[in-house]
Amino acid sequence: MTRYSPRRTALMAAAGLCVAGPAGHVFLGWMEQHVMAATPMSRTAVALKFTLDQVLGLVLWQAAFLTINPSYRAAARNLLRGRETAVV
């Protein structure tokens, strides 16, 4: 098991503050203005926004996390090579 790393904690906090927060704010604002703007609170609009957030978020945030977390990056590399490893 990996020990607590203040450096990794600081990197994650910085990524959230400098990248994830502003990017999420802009993206959610864009969705509010462009995705079914006439009926933004309808079930369909909410479901569509949720789906967009989850699908695009999966790709973007996982890519960001891979660049920050070395053990996660190593596990992803091993998975792509066909070897299973635990992420610590």
PDB file of N, CA, C and O in Angstrom:
ATOM      1  N   MET A   1       0.833  -1.175   0.000  1.00  0.00           N
ATOM      2  CA  MET A   1       0.000   0.000   0.000  1.00  0.00           C
ATOM      3  C   MET A   1       0.886   1.251   0.000  1.00  0.00           C
ATOM      4  O   MET A   1       1.894   1.310   0.705  1.00  0.00           O
ATOM      5  N   THR A   2       0.499   2.234  -0.791  1.00  0.00           N
ATOM      6  CA  THR A   2       1.254   3.470  -0.887  1.00  0.00           C
ATOM      7  C   THR A   2       1.029   4.334   0.345  1.00  0.00           C
ATOM      8  O   THR A   2      -0.097   4.479   0.819  1.00  0.00           O
ATOM      9  N   ARG A   3       2.101   4.900   0.850  1.00  0.00           N
ATOM     10  CA  ARG A   3       1.995   5.790   2.001  1.00  0.00           C
ATOM     11  C   ARG A   3       1.404   7.125   1.574  1.00  0.00           C
ATOM     12  O   ARG A   3       1.386   7.469   0.393  1.00  0.00           O
ATOM     13  N   TYR A   4       0.925   7.863   2.559  1.00  0.00           N
ATOM     14  CA  TYR A   4       0.400   9.206   2.310  1.00  0.00           C
ATOM     15  C   TYR A   4       1.495  10.077   1.706  1.00  0.00           C
ATOM     16  O   TYR A   4       2.634  10.070   2.172  1.00  0.00           O
ATOM     17  N   SER A   5       1.146  10.814   0.686  1.00  0.00           N
ATOM     18  CA  SER A   5       2.110  11.677   0.018  1.00  0.00           C
ATOM     19  C   SER A   5       1.605  13.121   0.024  1.00  0.00           C
ATOM     20  O   SER A   5       0.647  13.439  -0.681  1.00  0.00           O
ATOM     21  N   PRO A   6       2.231  13.990   0.805  1.00  0.00           N
ATOM     22  CA  PRO A   6       1.828  15.398   0.783  1.00  0.00           C
ATOM     23  C   PRO A   6       1.965  16.019  -0.614  1.00  0.00           C
ATOM     24  O   PRO A   6       1.164  16.868  -1.006  1.00  0.00           O
ATOM     25  N   ARG A   7       2.975  15.591  -1.348  1.00  0.00           N
ATOM     26  CA  ARG A   7       3.173  16.117  -2.705  1.00  0.00           C
ATOM     27  C   ARG A   7       1.989  15.756  -3.599  1.00  0.00           C
ATOM     28  O   ARG A   7       1.478  16.603  -4.332  1.00  0.00           O
ATOM     29  N   ARG A   8       1.556  14.499  -3.537  1.00  0.00           N
ATOM     30  CA  ARG A   8       0.425  14.075  -4.357  1.00  0.00           C
ATOM     31  C   ARG A   8      -0.845  14.810  -3.942  1.00  0.00           C
ATOM     32  O   ARG A   8      -1.646  15.199  -4.792  1.00  0.00           O
ATOM     33  N   THR A   9      -1.031  15.000  -2.640  1.00  0.00           N
ATOM     34  CA  THR A   9      -2.191  15.739  -2.158  1.00  0.00           C
ATOM     35  C   THR A   9      -2.168  17.171  -2.687  1.00  0.00           C
ATOM     36  O   THR A   9      -3.195  17.695  -3.119  1.00  0.00           O
ATOM     37  N   ALA A  10      -0.995  17.800  -2.652  1.00  0.00           N
ATOM     38  CA  ALA A  10      -0.868  19.169  -3.156  1.00  0.00           C
ATOM     39  C   ALA A  10      -1.129  19.233  -4.661  1.00  0.00           C
ATOM     40  O   ALA A  10      -1.772  20.167  -5.140  1.00  0.00           O
ATOM     41  N   LEU A  11      -0.633  18.244  -5.407  1.00  0.00           N
ATOM     42  CA  LEU A  11      -0.877  18.206  -6.850  1.00  0.00           C
ATOM     43  C   LEU A  11      -2.358  18.045  -7.161  1.00  0.00           C
ATOM     44  O   LEU A  11      -2.880  18.701  -8.062  1.00  0.00           O
ATOM     45  N   MET A  12      -3.035  17.177  -6.421  1.00  0.00           N
ATOM     46  CA  MET A  12      -4.468  16.981  -6.635  1.00  0.00           C
ATOM     47  C   MET A  12      -5.248  18.248  -6.294  1.00  0.00           C
ATOM     48  O   MET A  12      -6.176  18.621  -7.012  1.00  0.00           O
ATOM     49  N   ALA A  13      -4.873  18.906  -5.205  1.00  0.00           N
ATOM     50  CA  ALA A  13      -5.543  20.152  -4.818  1.00  0.00           C
ATOM     51  C   ALA A  13      -5.310  21.236  -5.870  1.00  0.00           C
ATOM     52  O   ALA A  13      -6.232  21.967  -6.231  1.00  0.00           O
ATOM     53  N   ALA A  14      -4.078  21.334  -6.355  1.00  0.00           N
ATOM     54  CA  ALA A  14      -3.762  22.331  -7.379  1.00  0.00           C
ATOM     55  C   ALA A  14      -4.518  22.045  -8.671  1.00  0.00           C
ATOM     56  O   ALA A  14      -5.019  22.966  -9.317  1.00  0.00           O
ATOM     57  N   ALA A  15      -4.601  20.778  -9.045  1.00  0.00           N
ATOM     58  CA  ALA A  15      -5.339  20.415 -10.255  1.00  0.00           C
ATOM     59  C   ALA A  15      -6.811  20.767 -10.111  1.00  0.00           C
ATOM     60  O   ALA A  15      -7.428  21.265 -11.052  1.00  0.00           O
ATOM     61  N   GLY A  16      -7.367  20.514  -8.949  1.00  0.00           N
ATOM     62  CA  GLY A  16      -8.766  20.866  -8.724  1.00  0.00           C
ATOM     63  C   GLY A  16      -8.997  22.357  -8.753  1.00  0.00           C
ATOM     64  O   GLY A  16      -9.967  22.832  -9.344  1.00  0.00           O
ATOM     65  N   LEU A  17      -8.108  23.097  -8.119  1.00  0.00           N
ATOM     66  CA  LEU A  17      -8.250  24.548  -8.034  1.00  0.00           C
ATOM     67  C   LEU A  17      -7.982  25.237  -9.371  1.00  0.00           C
ATOM     68  O   LEU A  17      -8.720  26.138  -9.770  1.00  0.00           O
ATOM     69  N   CYS A  18      -6.938  24.815 -10.051  1.00  0.00           N
ATOM     70  CA  CYS A  18      -6.509  25.518 -11.266  1.00  0.00           C
ATOM     71  C   CYS A  18      -7.113  24.973 -12.557  1.00  0.00           C
ATOM     72  O   CYS A  18      -7.223  25.704 -13.542  1.00  0.00           O
ATOM     73  N   VAL A  19      -7.507  23.700 -12.566  1.00  0.00           N
ATOM     74  CA  VAL A  19      -7.983  23.094 -13.808  1.00  0.00           C
ATOM     75  C   VAL A  19      -9.437  22.636 -13.690  1.00  0.00           C
ATOM     76  O   VAL A  19     -10.301  23.113 -14.425  1.00  0.00           O
ATOM     77  N   ALA A  20      -9.704  21.721 -12.774  1.00  0.00           N
ATOM     78  CA  ALA A  20     -11.034  21.112 -12.691  1.00  0.00           C
ATOM     79  C   ALA A  20     -12.117  22.129 -12.343  1.00  0.00           C
ATOM     80  O   ALA A  20     -13.189  22.125 -12.947  1.00  0.00           O
ATOM     81  N   GLY A  21     -11.846  22.985 -11.391  1.00  0.00           N
ATOM     82  CA  GLY A  21     -12.848  23.975 -10.992  1.00  0.00           C
ATOM     83  C   GLY A  21     -13.222  24.918 -12.119  1.00  0.00           C
ATOM     84  O   GLY A  21     -14.398  25.006 -12.474  1.00  0.00           O
ATOM     85  N   PRO A  22     -12.250  25.631 -12.698  1.00  0.00           N
ATOM     86  CA  PRO A  22     -12.579  26.540 -13.797  1.00  0.00           C
ATOM     87  C   PRO A  22     -13.155  25.821 -15.026  1.00  0.00           C
ATOM     88  O   PRO A  22     -14.100  26.311 -15.643  1.00  0.00           O
ATOM     89  N   ALA A  23     -12.589  24.667 -15.376  1.00  0.00           N
ATOM     90  CA  ALA A  23     -13.098  23.936 -16.543  1.00  0.00           C
ATOM     91  C   ALA A  23     -14.529  23.474 -16.305  1.00  0.00           C
ATOM     92  O   ALA A  23     -15.375  23.585 -17.193  1.00  0.00           O
ATOM     93  N   GLY A  24     -14.800  22.960 -15.120  1.00  0.00           N
ATOM     94  CA  GLY A  24     -16.162  22.537 -14.792  1.00  0.00           C
ATOM     95  C   GLY A  24     -17.133  23.696 -14.808  1.00  0.00           C
ATOM     96  O   GLY A  24     -18.258  23.559 -15.289  1.00  0.00           O
ATOM     97  N   HIS A  25     -16.714  24.831 -14.288  1.00  0.00           N
ATOM     98  CA  HIS A  25     -17.563  26.026 -14.269  1.00  0.00           C
ATOM     99  C   HIS A  25     -17.930  26.457 -15.691  1.00  0.00           C
ATOM    100  O   HIS A  25     -19.094  26.726 -15.988  1.00  0.00           O
ATOM    101  N   VAL A  26     -16.931  26.519 -16.556  1.00  0.00           N
ATOM    102  CA  VAL A  26     -17.168  26.929 -17.942  1.00  0.00           C
ATOM    103  C   VAL A  26     -18.047  25.904 -18.656  1.00  0.00           C
ATOM    104  O   VAL A  26     -18.987  26.273 -19.360  1.00  0.00           O
ATOM    105  N   PHE A  27     -17.745  24.629 -18.477  1.00  0.00           N
ATOM    106  CA  PHE A  27     -18.509  23.582 -19.156  1.00  0.00           C
ATOM    107  C   PHE A  27     -19.965  23.565 -18.699  1.00  0.00           C
ATOM    108  O   PHE A  27     -20.870  23.472 -19.529  1.00  0.00           O
ATOM    109  N   LEU A  28     -20.199  23.653 -17.400  1.00  0.00           N
ATOM    110  CA  LEU A  28     -21.575  23.654 -16.899  1.00  0.00           C
ATOM    111  C   LEU A  28     -22.320  24.906 -17.349  1.00  0.00           C
ATOM    112  O   LEU A  28     -23.510  24.838 -17.658  1.00  0.00           O
ATOM    113  N   GLY A  29     -21.638  26.042 -17.388  1.00  0.00           N
ATOM    114  CA  GLY A  29     -22.259  27.266 -17.902  1.00  0.00           C
ATOM    115  C   GLY A  29     -22.628  27.130 -19.368  1.00  0.00           C
ATOM    116  O   GLY A  29     -23.695  27.570 -19.795  1.00  0.00           O
ATOM    117  N   TRP A  30     -21.725  26.510 -20.143  1.00  0.00           N
ATOM    118  CA  TRP A  30     -22.010  26.284 -21.556  1.00  0.00           C
ATOM    119  C   TRP A  30     -23.235  25.389 -21.727  1.00  0.00           C
ATOM    120  O   TRP A  30     -24.104  25.665 -22.554  1.00  0.00           O
ATOM    121  N   MET A  31     -23.297  24.316 -20.940  1.00  0.00           N
ATOM    122  CA  MET A  31     -24.451  23.412 -21.042  1.00  0.00           C
ATOM    123  C   MET A  31     -25.746  24.135 -20.695  1.00  0.00           C
ATOM    124  O   MET A  31     -26.764  23.923 -21.355  1.00  0.00           O
ATOM    125  N   GLU A  32     -25.728  24.985 -19.672  1.00  0.00           N
ATOM    126  CA  GLU A  32     -26.934  25.715 -19.282  1.00  0.00           C
ATOM    127  C   GLU A  32     -27.423  26.617 -20.407  1.00  0.00           C
ATOM    128  O   GLU A  32     -28.629  26.786 -20.583  1.00  0.00           O
ATOM    129  N   GLN A  33     -26.498  27.198 -21.173  1.00  0.00           N
ATOM    130  CA  GLN A  33     -26.877  28.113 -22.245  1.00  0.00           C
ATOM    131  C   GLN A  33     -27.224  27.410 -23.554  1.00  0.00           C
ATOM    132  O   GLN A  33     -27.997  27.944 -24.349  1.00  0.00           O
ATOM    133  N   HIS A  34     -26.667  26.222 -23.793  1.00  0.00           N
ATOM    134  CA  HIS A  34     -26.807  25.607 -25.109  1.00  0.00           C
ATOM    135  C   HIS A  34     -27.576  24.290 -25.149  1.00  0.00           C
ATOM    136  O   HIS A  34     -28.083  23.926 -26.210  1.00  0.00           O
ATOM    137  N   VAL A  35     -27.683  23.582 -24.072  1.00  0.00           N
ATOM    138  CA  VAL A  35     -28.374  22.289 -24.087  1.00  0.00           C
ATOM    139  C   VAL A  35     -29.810  22.502 -23.627  1.00  0.00           C
ATOM    140  O   VAL A  35     -30.080  22.692 -22.441  1.00  0.00           O
ATOM    141  N   MET A  36     -30.709  22.468 -24.577  1.00  0.00           N
ATOM    142  CA  MET A  36     -32.142  22.645 -24.308  1.00  0.00           C
ATOM    143  C   MET A  36     -32.387  23.891 -23.449  1.00  0.00           C
ATOM    144  O   MET A  36     -33.022  23.824 -22.396  1.00  0.00           O
ATOM    145  N   ALA A  37     -31.874  25.012 -23.921  1.00  0.00           N
ATOM    146  CA  ALA A  37     -31.960  26.266 -23.166  1.00  0.00           C
ATOM    147  C   ALA A  37     -33.401  26.721 -22.947  1.00  0.00           C
ATOM    148  O   ALA A  37     -33.679  27.432 -21.981  1.00  0.00           O
ATOM    149  N   ALA A  38     -34.313  26.328 -23.819  1.00  0.00           N
ATOM    150  CA  ALA A  38     -35.718  26.739 -23.667  1.00  0.00           C
ATOM    151  C   ALA A  38     -36.377  26.053 -22.474  1.00  0.00           C
ATOM    152  O   ALA A  38     -37.253  26.626 -21.826  1.00  0.00           O
ATOM    153  N   THR A  39     -35.954  24.826 -22.191  1.00  0.00           N
ATOM    154  CA  THR A  39     -36.520  24.075 -21.053  1.00  0.00           C
ATOM    155  C   THR A  39     -35.380  23.456 -20.246  1.00  0.00           C
ATOM    156  O   THR A  39     -35.237  22.234 -20.235  1.00  0.00           O
ATOM    157  N   PRO A  40     -34.568  24.269 -19.571  1.00  0.00           N
ATOM    158  CA  PRO A  40     -33.365  23.765 -18.910  1.00  0.00           C
ATOM    159  C   PRO A  40     -33.619  22.838 -17.726  1.00  0.00           C
ATOM    160  O   PRO A  40     -32.728  22.082 -17.339  1.00  0.00           O
ATOM    161  N   MET A  41     -34.811  22.879 -17.146  1.00  0.00           N
ATOM    162  CA  MET A  41     -35.092  22.053 -15.972  1.00  0.00           C
ATOM    163  C   MET A  41     -35.947  20.830 -16.298  1.00  0.00           C
ATOM    164  O   MET A  41     -36.353  20.100 -15.394  1.00  0.00           O
ATOM    165  N   SER A  42     -36.223  20.601 -17.585  1.00  0.00           N
ATOM    166  CA  SER A  42     -37.020  19.426 -17.954  1.00  0.00           C
ATOM    167  C   SER A  42     -36.224  18.150 -17.678  1.00  0.00           C
ATOM    168  O   SER A  42     -34.995  18.173 -17.610  1.00  0.00           O
ATOM    169  N   ARG A  43     -36.930  17.059 -17.523  1.00  0.00           N
ATOM    170  CA  ARG A  43     -36.251  15.781 -17.255  1.00  0.00           C
ATOM    171  C   ARG A  43     -35.278  15.419 -18.369  1.00  0.00           C
ATOM    172  O   ARG A  43     -34.179  14.925 -18.114  1.00  0.00           O
ATOM    173  N   THR A  44     -35.690  15.668 -19.597  1.00  0.00           N
ATOM    174  CA  THR A  44     -34.829  15.351 -20.735  1.00  0.00           C
ATOM    175  C   THR A  44     -33.561  16.201 -20.714  1.00  0.00           C
ATOM    176  O   THR A  44     -32.465  15.687 -20.938  1.00  0.00           O
ATOM    177  N   ALA A  45     -33.707  17.497 -20.446  1.00  0.00           N
ATOM    178  CA  ALA A  45     -32.540  18.389 -20.399  1.00  0.00           C
ATOM    179  C   ALA A  45     -31.593  17.977 -19.283  1.00  0.00           C
ATOM    180  O   ALA A  45     -30.379  17.923 -19.482  1.00  0.00           O
ATOM    181  N   VAL A  46     -32.143  17.689 -18.113  1.00  0.00           N
ATOM    182  CA  VAL A  46     -31.305  17.289 -16.981  1.00  0.00           C
ATOM    183  C   VAL A  46     -30.591  15.977 -17.287  1.00  0.00           C
ATOM    184  O   VAL A  46     -29.403  15.835 -16.999  1.00  0.00           O
ATOM    185  N   ALA A  47     -31.310  15.015 -17.870  1.00  0.00           N
ATOM    186  CA  ALA A  47     -30.700  13.723 -18.212  1.00  0.00           C
ATOM    187  C   ALA A  47     -29.598  13.901 -19.254  1.00  0.00           C
ATOM    188  O   ALA A  47     -28.543  13.274 -19.159  1.00  0.00           O
ATOM    189  N   LEU A  48     -29.839  14.750 -20.237  1.00  0.00           N
ATOM    190  CA  LEU A  48     -28.839  14.985 -21.278  1.00  0.00           C
ATOM    191  C   LEU A  48     -27.598  15.671 -20.704  1.00  0.00           C
ATOM    192  O   LEU A  48     -26.473  15.289 -21.026  1.00  0.00           O
ATOM    193  N   LYS A  49     -27.797  16.671 -19.866  1.00  0.00           N
ATOM    194  CA  LYS A  49     -26.664  17.366 -19.236  1.00  0.00           C
ATOM    195  C   LYS A  49     -25.873  16.418 -18.345  1.00  0.00           C
ATOM    196  O   LYS A  49     -24.642  16.432 -18.343  1.00  0.00           O
ATOM    197  N   PHE A  50     -26.586  15.604 -17.596  1.00  0.00           N
ATOM    198  CA  PHE A  50     -25.921  14.635 -16.727  1.00  0.00           C
ATOM    199  C   PHE A  50     -25.082  13.667 -17.559  1.00  0.00           C
ATOM    200  O   PHE A  50     -23.931  13.389 -17.222  1.00  0.00           O
ATOM    201  N   THR A  51     -25.658  13.159 -18.642  1.00  0.00           N
ATOM    202  CA  THR A  51     -24.954  12.211 -19.502  1.00  0.00           C
ATOM    203  C   THR A  51     -23.720  12.856 -20.138  1.00  0.00           C
ATOM    204  O   THR A  51     -22.644  12.258 -20.154  1.00  0.00           O
ATOM    205  N   LEU A  52     -23.875  14.060 -20.655  1.00  0.00           N
ATOM    206  CA  LEU A  52     -22.722  14.764 -21.232  1.00  0.00           C
ATOM    207  C   LEU A  52     -21.624  14.966 -20.201  1.00  0.00           C
ATOM    208  O   LEU A  52     -20.446  14.746 -20.482  1.00  0.00           O
ATOM    209  N   ASP A  53     -22.020  15.387 -19.007  1.00  0.00           N
ATOM    210  CA  ASP A  53     -21.045  15.617 -17.943  1.00  0.00           C
ATOM    211  C   ASP A  53     -20.302  14.335 -17.597  1.00  0.00           C
ATOM    212  O   ASP A  53     -19.082  14.354 -17.430  1.00  0.00           O
ATOM    213  N   GLN A  54     -21.012  13.233 -17.487  1.00  0.00           N
ATOM    214  CA  GLN A  54     -20.386  11.977 -17.102  1.00  0.00           C
ATOM    215  C   GLN A  54     -19.508  11.407 -18.210  1.00  0.00           C
ATOM    216  O   GLN A  54     -18.410  10.922 -17.937  1.00  0.00           O
ATOM    217  N   VAL A  55     -19.974  11.459 -19.454  1.00  0.00           N
ATOM    218  CA  VAL A  55     -19.203  10.886 -20.560  1.00  0.00           C
ATOM    219  C   VAL A  55     -17.953  11.722 -20.841  1.00  0.00           C
ATOM    220  O   VAL A  55     -16.849  11.182 -20.919  1.00  0.00           O
ATOM    221  N   LEU A  56     -18.123  13.032 -20.992  1.00  0.00           N
ATOM    222  CA  LEU A  56     -16.959  13.885 -21.247  1.00  0.00           C
ATOM    223  C   LEU A  56     -16.059  13.959 -20.022  1.00  0.00           C
ATOM    224  O   LEU A  56     -14.834  13.970 -20.144  1.00  0.00           O
ATOM    225  N   GLY A  57     -16.662  14.008 -18.851  1.00  0.00           N
ATOM    226  CA  GLY A  57     -15.882  14.058 -17.619  1.00  0.00           C
ATOM    227  C   GLY A  57     -15.022  12.826 -17.440  1.00  0.00           C
ATOM    228  O   GLY A  57     -13.881  12.919 -16.988  1.00  0.00           O
ATOM    229  N   LEU A  58     -15.561  11.677 -17.792  1.00  0.00           N
ATOM    230  CA  LEU A  58     -14.799  10.433 -17.672  1.00  0.00           C
ATOM    231  C   LEU A  58     -13.495  10.530 -18.452  1.00  0.00           C
ATOM    232  O   LEU A  58     -12.426  10.214 -17.931  1.00  0.00           O
ATOM    233  N   VAL A  59     -13.590  10.963 -19.681  1.00  0.00           N
ATOM    234  CA  VAL A  59     -12.405  11.053 -20.531  1.00  0.00           C
ATOM    235  C   VAL A  59     -11.441  12.131 -20.025  1.00  0.00           C
ATOM    236  O   VAL A  59     -10.247  11.877 -19.868  1.00  0.00           O
ATOM    237  N   LEU A  60     -11.959  13.316 -19.775  1.00  0.00           N
ATOM    238  CA  LEU A  60     -11.091  14.434 -19.389  1.00  0.00           C
ATOM    239  C   LEU A  60     -10.462  14.250 -18.021  1.00  0.00           C
ATOM    240  O   LEU A  60      -9.255  14.441 -17.867  1.00  0.00           O
ATOM    241  N   TRP A  61     -11.257  13.880 -17.021  1.00  0.00           N
ATOM    242  CA  TRP A  61     -10.723  13.798 -15.659  1.00  0.00           C
ATOM    243  C   TRP A  61      -9.841  12.573 -15.467  1.00  0.00           C
ATOM    244  O   TRP A  61      -8.885  12.616 -14.694  1.00  0.00           O
ATOM    245  N   GLN A  62     -10.151  11.482 -16.162  1.00  0.00           N
ATOM    246  CA  GLN A  62      -9.265  10.321 -16.065  1.00  0.00           C
ATOM    247  C   GLN A  62      -7.917  10.628 -16.706  1.00  0.00           C
ATOM    248  O   GLN A  62      -6.876  10.221 -16.190  1.00  0.00           O
ATOM    249  N   ALA A  63      -7.934  11.338 -17.818  1.00  0.00           N
ATOM    250  CA  ALA A  63      -6.669  11.732 -18.452  1.00  0.00           C
ATOM    251  C   ALA A  63      -5.862  12.639 -17.528  1.00  0.00           C
ATOM    252  O   ALA A  63      -4.646  12.489 -17.405  1.00  0.00           O
ATOM    253  N   ALA A  64      -6.541  13.574 -16.883  1.00  0.00           N
ATOM    254  CA  ALA A  64      -5.849  14.464 -15.943  1.00  0.00           C
ATOM    255  C   ALA A  64      -5.296  13.671 -14.762  1.00  0.00           C
ATOM    256  O   ALA A  64      -4.167  13.901 -14.329  1.00  0.00           O
ATOM    257  N   PHE A  65      -6.090  12.743 -14.244  1.00  0.00           N
ATOM    258  CA  PHE A  65      -5.652  11.954 -13.094  1.00  0.00           C
ATOM    259  C   PHE A  65      -4.450  11.087 -13.451  1.00  0.00           C
ATOM    260  O   PHE A  65      -3.544  10.906 -12.638  1.00  0.00           O
ATOM    261  N   LEU A  66      -4.445  10.551 -14.673  1.00  0.00           N
ATOM    262  CA  LEU A  66      -3.311   9.736 -15.113  1.00  0.00           C
ATOM    263  C   LEU A  66      -2.012  10.534 -15.139  1.00  0.00           C
ATOM    264  O   LEU A  66      -0.941   9.980 -14.890  1.00  0.00           O
ATOM    265  N   THR A  67      -2.094  11.813 -15.434  1.00  0.00           N
ATOM    266  CA  THR A  67      -0.876  12.622 -15.486  1.00  0.00           C
ATOM    267  C   THR A  67      -0.352  12.956 -14.097  1.00  0.00           C
ATOM    268  O   THR A  67       0.833  13.252 -13.944  1.00  0.00           O
ATOM    269  N   ILE A  68      -1.213  12.915 -13.081  1.00  0.00           N
ATOM    270  CA  ILE A  68      -0.826  13.319 -11.729  1.00  0.00           C
ATOM    271  C   ILE A  68      -0.422  12.141 -10.856  1.00  0.00           C
ATOM    272  O   ILE A  68       0.528  12.249 -10.081  1.00  0.00           O
ATOM    273  N   ASN A  69      -1.123  11.021 -10.964  1.00  0.00           N
ATOM    274  CA  ASN A  69      -0.950   9.912 -10.034  1.00  0.00           C
ATOM    275  C   ASN A  69      -0.086   8.807 -10.646  1.00  0.00           C
ATOM    276  O   ASN A  69      -0.555   8.086 -11.526  1.00  0.00           O
ATOM    277  N   PRO A  70       1.168   8.658 -10.200  1.00  0.00           N
ATOM    278  CA  PRO A  70       2.076   7.673 -10.801  1.00  0.00           C
ATOM    279  C   PRO A  70       1.612   6.226 -10.648  1.00  0.00           C
ATOM    280  O   PRO A  70       1.764   5.439 -11.583  1.00  0.00           O
ATOM    281  N   SER A  71       1.050   5.854  -9.500  1.00  0.00           N
ATOM    282  CA  SER A  71       0.628   4.461  -9.328  1.00  0.00           C
ATOM    283  C   SER A  71      -0.575   4.150 -10.213  1.00  0.00           C
ATOM    284  O   SER A  71      -0.685   3.039 -10.731  1.00  0.00           O
ATOM    285  N   TYR A  72      -1.457   5.091 -10.390  1.00  0.00           N
ATOM    286  CA  TYR A  72      -2.613   4.918 -11.273  1.00  0.00           C
ATOM    287  C   TYR A  72      -2.144   4.816 -12.721  1.00  0.00           C
ATOM    288  O   TYR A  72      -2.650   4.001 -13.493  1.00  0.00           O
ATOM    289  N   ARG A  73      -1.174   5.652 -13.077  1.00  0.00           N
ATOM    290  CA  ARG A  73      -0.613   5.629 -14.430  1.00  0.00           C
ATOM    291  C   ARG A  73       0.052   4.283 -14.712  1.00  0.00           C
ATOM    292  O   ARG A  73      -0.105   3.734 -15.803  1.00  0.00           O
ATOM    293  N   ALA A  74       0.795   3.747 -13.740  1.00  0.00           N
ATOM    294  CA  ALA A  74       1.458   2.450 -13.912  1.00  0.00           C
ATOM    295  C   ALA A  74       0.433   1.330 -14.056  1.00  0.00           C
ATOM    296  O   ALA A  74       0.611   0.426 -14.871  1.00  0.00           O
ATOM    297  N   ALA A  75      -0.637   1.387 -13.269  1.00  0.00           N
ATOM    298  CA  ALA A  75      -1.677   0.360 -13.366  1.00  0.00           C
ATOM    299  C   ALA A  75      -2.369   0.423 -14.725  1.00  0.00           C
ATOM    300  O   ALA A  75      -2.671  -0.617 -15.310  1.00  0.00           O
ATOM    301  N   ALA A  76      -2.622   1.626 -15.235  1.00  0.00           N
ATOM    302  CA  ALA A  76      -3.243   1.770 -16.555  1.00  0.00           C
ATOM    303  C   ALA A  76      -2.316   1.234 -17.643  1.00  0.00           C
ATOM    304  O   ALA A  76      -2.767   0.572 -18.578  1.00  0.00           O
ATOM    305  N   ARG A  77      -1.031   1.519 -17.519  1.00  0.00           N
ATOM    306  CA  ARG A  77      -0.049   1.022 -18.487  1.00  0.00           C
ATOM    307  C   ARG A  77      -0.024  -0.508 -18.484  1.00  0.00           C
ATOM    308  O   ARG A  77      -0.013  -1.134 -19.544  1.00  0.00           O
ATOM    309  N   ASN A  78      -0.017  -1.109 -17.287  1.00  0.00           N
ATOM    310  CA  ASN A  78      -0.017  -2.569 -17.176  1.00  0.00           C
ATOM    311  C   ASN A  78      -1.299  -3.167 -17.736  1.00  0.00           C
ATOM    312  O   ASN A  78      -1.270  -4.220 -18.372  1.00  0.00           O
ATOM    313  N   LEU A  79      -2.417  -2.502 -17.503  1.00  0.00           N
ATOM    314  CA  LEU A  79      -3.692  -2.986 -18.028  1.00  0.00           C
ATOM    315  C   LEU A  79      -3.677  -2.985 -19.554  1.00  0.00           C
ATOM    316  O   LEU A  79      -4.167  -3.921 -20.184  1.00  0.00           O
ATOM    317  N   LEU A  80      -3.115  -1.935 -20.143  1.00  0.00           N
ATOM    318  CA  LEU A  80      -3.012  -1.873 -21.599  1.00  0.00           C
ATOM    319  C   LEU A  80      -2.087  -2.954 -22.148  1.00  0.00           C
ATOM    320  O   LEU A  80      -2.249  -3.390 -23.287  1.00  0.00           O
ATOM    321  N   ARG A  81      -1.130  -3.382 -21.351  1.00  0.00           N
ATOM    322  CA  ARG A  81      -0.211  -4.454 -21.761  1.00  0.00           C
ATOM    323  C   ARG A  81      -0.782  -5.837 -21.475  1.00  0.00           C
ATOM    324  O   ARG A  81      -0.151  -6.847 -21.789  1.00  0.00           O
ATOM    325  N   GLY A  82      -1.971  -5.889 -20.881  1.00  0.00           N
ATOM    326  CA  GLY A  82      -2.606  -7.167 -20.613  1.00  0.00           C
ATOM    327  C   GLY A  82      -2.313  -7.756 -19.254  1.00  0.00           C
ATOM    328  O   GLY A  82      -2.646  -8.915 -19.001  1.00  0.00           O
ATOM    329  N   ARG A  83      -1.697  -6.985 -18.368  1.00  0.00           N
ATOM    330  CA  ARG A  83      -1.410  -7.458 -17.016  1.00  0.00           C
ATOM    331  C   ARG A  83      -2.302  -6.706 -16.042  1.00  0.00           C
ATOM    332  O   ARG A  83      -2.461  -5.489 -16.136  1.00  0.00           O
ATOM    333  N   GLU A  84      -2.879  -7.446 -15.108  1.00  0.00           N
ATOM    334  CA  GLU A  84      -3.727  -6.809 -14.105  1.00  0.00           C
ATOM    335  C   GLU A  84      -2.909  -6.478 -12.867  1.00  0.00           C
ATOM    336  O   GLU A  84      -2.116  -7.294 -12.397  1.00  0.00           O
ATOM    337  N   THR A  85      -3.107  -5.280 -12.348  1.00  0.00           N
ATOM    338  CA  THR A  85      -2.463  -4.872 -11.103  1.00  0.00           C
ATOM    339  C   THR A  85      -3.452  -4.057 -10.293  1.00  0.00           C
ATOM    340  O   THR A  85      -4.396  -3.482 -10.835  1.00  0.00           O
ATOM    341  N   ALA A  86      -3.226  -4.015  -9.009  1.00  0.00           N
ATOM    342  CA  ALA A  86      -4.086  -3.212  -8.138  1.00  0.00           C
ATOM    343  C   ALA A  86      -3.595  -1.772  -8.133  1.00  0.00           C
ATOM    344  O   ALA A  86      -2.393  -1.508  -8.178  1.00  0.00           O
ATOM    345  N   VAL A  87      -4.542  -0.851  -8.080  1.00  0.00           N
ATOM    346  CA  VAL A  87      -4.203   0.565  -7.952  1.00  0.00           C
ATOM    347  C   VAL A  87      -4.147   0.880  -6.478  1.00  0.00           C
ATOM    348  O   VAL A  87      -5.109   0.635  -5.749  1.00  0.00           O
ATOM    349  N   VAL A  88      -3.023   1.425  -6.030  1.00  0.00           N
ATOM    350  CA  VAL A  88      -2.861   1.730  -4.601  1.00  0.00           C
ATOM    351  C   VAL A  88      -2.935   3.210  -4.376  1.00  0.00           C
ATOM    352  O   VAL A  88      -2.821   3.668  -3.240  1.00  0.00           O
TER     353      VAL A  88
END
